[in-house]
Amino acid sequence: MVAIQCIDKTLVKYLHVCYNKMLKCIIYYYTLTEMYMDKFNEEKQKDLIIGRNAVTELIKSGREIDTLFVLRGERGGSVGKILGECREKGAVIKEVDRKKLDFMCGHSNHQGVAAVCAAHTYSTVEDIFAVAEDRGEPPFIVICDGIEDPHNLGAIIRTAEAAGVHGIIIPKRRSASLNYTVGKTSAGALEYMKVARVSNLASTLDDLKKRGVWIYGADMDGEDVRGMDLDGAAALVIGSEGDGMSRLVREKCDFIISLKMKGQINSLNASVAGGILMYEFMYKR
């Protein structure tokens, strides 16, 4: 009996120690998770304007609105007017459910609307050609087709500025916008780089070709870029990491180019591949 009681006490003590350790691990885990989510929400909200009155004043201020998030089905009160004015300004309108909007706004009282301010004013394609003309150089343009990761877009902008690119063109849909993360990742290059946002990339490529610009699409099945003449007016198309260039954009390209790979991995990060290709153009122009 005494032996059984000793075993029971030892077991209880052991279980108590295990319970305390497990409790500490759980508390530590949730503390880290909370810290991460606080940091995530802080980053998300740095360029987010929340609430109907705040968004209305933002519109009046004349600041560039990149994207307006609206609660799905919400049109009452001042929301309809906000929607109309944002459309006139060329902002992207996205309808989202309440759960997503609550999360984006850190569960603040958003009143069904939140706007993302652009970290920098968008330019036009004409502005890009004007930069090339001022420098006395043939236009060198980078086109991002489906680059949705803001870190990738920011890195591309940073390398483009260093490689002498005159401007970057992105689509309104299926693309990261000029938000806080893009500006931060570009390490200041966004302040010196013209970025134009267009509704239709394929149509824009047609317009570029009419102005004497050769279109080069980056794809792993393309021709080795090292053996190509890259002089003259050129636009380099960088597709998304998952799907590459869209079908219509690929069909508009005059040339499909690639980087020679020697390892087992057959592709590179979009911003890395784009950076190498930009320097190939820079050396040969």
Disulfide bonds with the S-S distance in Angstrom:
none
